[in-house]
Amino acid sequence: MTTVTIERLGHQGDGIAPGPVYVPRMLPGEVVEGEISGDRISAPKIITPSSDRVKPACRHYAQCGGCSLQHASDDFVANWKAGVVREALMARGLGAEISAVHTSPAKSRRRAVLTGKRTKKGAMVGFHGAASHVIVDVLDCQILQPAIASLLPELRRLTVEFASRKGELRFVITSSDTGIDLLISGGKELDLAMRGRLAELSEQMDLARLVWEDEVIAQRRPPILNIGSAPVPLAPGGFLQATREGQTALQAAVMQTVNDARSVVDLFSGCGTFALVAAEKAEVHAVDSVDDLLAALDAGWRHGTGLKQITTENRDLFRRPMLSDELAKFDVAIIDPPRAGAEAQVVELASSKIPTVASVSCNPVTFARDAEILVKAGYAISNVQVVDQFRWSPHVEVTACFSLQ
């Protein structure tokens, strides 16, 4: 047995002791002992606990891979996530005050991907264990909205009826403003009898829509996401912000940057999370590479009230970023790229000398890389905020304003 002291947390939330030795679900300052295998202690015993350690709220915490920081106090997690952003910026020579940390409450996640598998006695439905293909049968959940968690018994029933013996069902569940949208994949081959049975179960479960693979089986109500005044129709399994509270915090931060702008370009616009609220004040040009998302944005705009003009453009901003002369005609750019960031597009933003950039990112490392490009081009960074939609996970989202000096 080896005794080690945890010095810090890694970006995945593991405790790190000198070596480095990685120890899951530990906190800085804790003294632990256990057998080191490679560079990990997989079954640690805590000798000296941290004052920031709390009792996990979920009965499945020890096995489930859905959360990894539930053993830490809320204040510790908020400060740690702010520190992750601060350190990423410092690594690029950038200093910025974290002006706010917004943490979504428990039981607020409105989208989840669950797995179902048949067993000899019935079925199990849940998340995979940490770094494992083993499914943890979830009886209740501290992150999911109650409307989603209440479906767990029905998902087991669906698994028993429609999963193959050796395969797994994949459930993508979205709690829209008009009800639950359920997309199922990975099961038996669809036939006429299955269609009828699935439609019957959809009625019993009061689903807004049930989709099997790529076929809509039943739609009792169109799944709608209200963004500002715009009712946006959701594509099956389509992306949306993980919590309403997180979405509101992100929108508020972006709108502080948009302020009184008259023209806005929204890069990686998706279904309009920012474009549709910016259009309450400004004309917006929304750019994305996914037709379904742009169509949803356009439909929401057409049925919204009090919105200025929104135009859309299908464009792969990685292969063909908007050029500096195209960007120069706008007052503000909003950019919310995937985890890889958008280096080529940010280079064009920097050379365009657009007055203001509202940046949203789900990866502090690529956010800092792109921020460095803007700062070197003469932009000042301000209003850096952390938005924690993925409570009890190491996932971090960040927003910031860049103003040309």
N, C-alpha and C positions, 0 to 999 in steps of 0.2 A: 504494500500500500504506500502511496506517495501523498504527501500533504503539500498543497499549493495555496497561494493567495491570489484571488482574482483582482487584476489591476484595472480592467476596463471591459466594455462590451464591444464586440465586433459589429459590423453593419448588419449581420443577420441575427443579432440579439444574443449570441453565445458569449459566455464569460471567457475572458482570455487571461491566462496566467503566464508567467515568464516561460520562455521556451521557443515559440509559444505553445501553450497547451490550451485546447479549447474544451470548455465545460458548459453543456447546455443548461439553461434556466438558472443561471447564477447571476449575482450582482457584484459590482465593485466593492472591494474590502472584505468579501466573505472568504473564510478559510475553509477549504474542503479537502477531503481525502478520497482516494480511489485508485484503481488500477489504470495506468496509462497504456493505451493501445494505439500505437502510431503517435498521433499528436492530439488524442482525445481521451477524456475521462467520461465514459458514457453513463456510468452508474455512480455518481458522486454522493458522498455523505457530508452533510454540512456540519462543520465543527463550530464555526462562529458565523451566525447569520447577520445580514445587514439590517439596519434599522428601517430601510426602505422595503424590506420583504413583507408581503401581505399574503393572506390565505387566498388562493385562487378561487374565483367566483363560480367556476364551472366544474362539475363532477367529472368531466371527461378530460380535464386539462393534462393529466399525466400521460395520456395516450394520444390525444388528438393533435394533429399538426396544424390546426387552424389558427391557434394562438401560441405565441412563444414568450410573451412578457406579462402574463397574467399574475405572476408572482411578485410583480413590482408595483409600488404605489403609483397612483395617477400622476402625482407631482414629479416623481422620478422619471417616468416615461416621457412626460412633456418636456422636461429639461434635457433628457438624453436626446430626443429627436431634434430639439433646437440645436443641441451641440453637434449633431451629425451634420446639419446644414452649415453651421458656423465653421466646423473643421474643413468641410469641403471647399468653402470659399477661401479660408486661410491657406489651404494647399495651393491655391492659385494666386496668392498674394493679395487677396481681396478681404477687406474688413467691412462688416455690415452688422448693424444691430438687428436682432430678431424682435420685431415690434409686437408680435402676437403669436400664440399657439392656440389653435381651435381644435378641440377634441370632440369627436362625435360620441354621443352617449351610448351606453350598452343597449343592446336589442334594437339597433337602428339600421343595420345593414339591409338594403332592399334588393340586393342581387346576390345569388349564391350559386355555386356549381357543386352538386352533391353526386355521389356515386352509390348505386344500388347493386347488390349481389345476392343471388339466391343461396339459401343454406338448407340443410336437411330439415330444419324445424320451421323455416319460413324465409325471411330475408333480413338483411341488414342494410341500412342507408346512413351515410354520413360522409365525413371527410377522411382523407388518408392520414395515417399516422405520420409523424415527423420523419422525413427522409425514408419513407416506406411506401410500399404498394398495399399494405394492409389497411382495410377499411375499418374505421372506428365507428361502431354503431351508435349514433347520436340519439339519445332519448330527449334531450332538450339542449338549447344552445343560448349562450349569453350574448352573442353578437347579432343573430338574425332577428329581423322584425317578427313579432308574434304571428303575423299573417302567414309568414313563410314557415316558421317553426311548427305551427299547428298542422301543417301538411305532412309532417314526417310519417305518421301512421298510414296515410293514404299513399305515400311514395313507396312504403314497404309493400302495400297491397299491389301497386302497379308492378313492382319488381317481381313479386311472386308470379303474377300472371304473364308478364311480357318479356322478362329477361331470359336469355338462353341459359342452359345449365352451366356452361363454363364462362360465359361472357359477363359483362357488367353494363348496367344502364347508366347513362350520364344524364342528369337532370340540370338544366339551366333554368333557374326560377327567378323571375323578376316581379317585384311588387310594384305595379304601375298605379296610377291614380284612379284607374277604373277596375282594378282587380289583378289577380295573379295571371301572369303569362308563363306557361310551362312548355319548355322545349325538351323533348326526350330523344335520345339517340343511342345506338348500340344494341338494340334489342332484336326481337324476332322479325322476320320478314312480314311486312304489313299485308294483310288480306282483308276481304270484305267483312268477315266476322270481327276481326280486330278493330276495324274502323268503327263498327257499330258499338262495340263494347267500350272503346275509348271515348266515344261521344257520350255514351251513357255515364261514364265515370266523370267526365268533364262537367256534366250537369250536376251530378251529386256533389262534386267538390266546389261548385260555384266558381269555376275558372273563367277568366275573361277570354282566354284563348288557350288551346292545346295544339301543339305542333309535334308531329312524329317525323324525325329526320328533317326533310324539307317540305313536308306536306301539312297544310293546315287541316286538322281533323275537325275541330269545332271552334267557332268564334261566337261567343254569346254577346261580347262587348268588345269594341276595338280597344286594345291596350294603349292608353294615352299617358304621356308624361307632360305635365303642365310646366312650361318654362316661361316665367313671367306671365304674360297674357296669352301665350301661344300654346295651343294643344298639339303636342308633337306625337304622331303615331309611331310606336316602337316596332322595329323589325324584330322577328323572332330571334331571341338571344342577343339582341343588339346592345351595344355599349351604352352605359349611363353612369353618372357618378355614383359611388357606392352608397352614400347616405344623402338624405335631403339636407341635413345639417351641414355636411361637408360641401355640397353643391352651393348652398347659400353663402358659406364663408368664402369659397373661391370666387363666386360671382361678385360679392361685395368688394373683395380685394381688387379684382379686375376693374370694376366700375370706378373705384377711387382713382385709378390710372386713366381711364377713358375720360372721366370728368366731363368737360363741355366740348369735347371733340365733335367735329361735324362729319368727318369721314373716317371709317375704321376698316382695316383689313384683318380678318380672323383666319389665321393659318392653322391648319389641322383642326378645322372647325367642328368636326363630328356632326351630331344632330342639332347643334345650335346652343349648347350650354351657355356660351358667352355672346354669340351673335344675336340671339333673340332678346337678351336684356340690353345689350348695347344699342340695338335698333330702337329702343324707347327714346334715345337721344340723338343718334347719329345714323347716317346711311352706312351700310355694312356690305363688304364684299367677302363672302365666306368661301374658303378653299379647302378641299379635302379630296382624297382619292377613292372614297367609297361611295358608290352611287346611292345605295340604300340610305345612308346617313344624310346625304345632301337632299334626297327626295323627302325625307322626313322633316328636315329643317325647312324646306320650301313649303311643305304642306302646313307646318305649324305657323309659319309667317303669314300665309294666305288666310288662315283662319284666326289669326291673332287680332288684337284691337290696339289701335293707337301706335302702330309701329311704322317707322320710316322704311325706305326701300332696302331690301336685302337681295343681292345678286349672288349666285353660286357659280363655282368653277370646279370641275373635276380635273385635278392635277396632282401628279406624284411629286411632292415637294422634296423628296430625297433625290430623285433622278433629275427633276426639272424645277429647282427652286424658283420662286418669283424673283426677278432681277431687280437690281437697285433702282433703275429708272421706272419700273412698274410700281415699286413701293413708294417712291418719293411723292406721289400725289396724295397720299393718305396722311392724316394727322396722327393716328395711333395705329400700331400693330399689336394684335393679340397673338401670342404663339403658345400652343399647348401640345408639344410633340410627344411621341412615345418615349419609352425609357432610354432609347439610344440617343435622345436629344436630336438636334437638327443643325449640325455644325455648318453645312453648306448654306442653309437658309439664313442662319444668323450672320454669316459673313456678308451676305447680300443686304440684310437689314442694316448692318453696321456701315456699309459703304453708301447706303441710300440716304443717310442722315435724316431719316424719319424722326420727327421730334421726340416721340415717346413710344416705348415698347412695354407692354404688359406681358410678363413672362409667367407661365404656369408649368410646373414640372413634377414628375413622379420619381425623379432620380436626382438626388443632390449632387452626385458626381458629374453627370453630364450637364446639369444646370450650372454648376460652377465653371465648367469648361466653356460653355456658351456665354456665360456672364463675362468671363475674361475677355472674350472677343469684343463685346460691346464696350466694356470699360476702356480697353486700349484704343477704341475708335472715338473716345471722347464722351461716353455716356456715364452718368452717375447712377449708382444703384441705391435704392431706398425702399422703404415699406416692405421689408422682407418678412413674410409670414409663413408659419408652418401650419398645415391643415392635416389633421390626423383622422382620416376617414376609416382607417383600418386599425381600429382600437386593439391594443394588446398584441399587435404584430410589429415587426421592425420596419414596415413600409412607411415612407415619409413622402409627403407632398409639400411643395413650396411655391409661393408666389412672390413676385417682386416687380417693382417699377424701375425702368431705365429711362433717364431723361438726358437728352443731348445738351451738353453744356456749351 
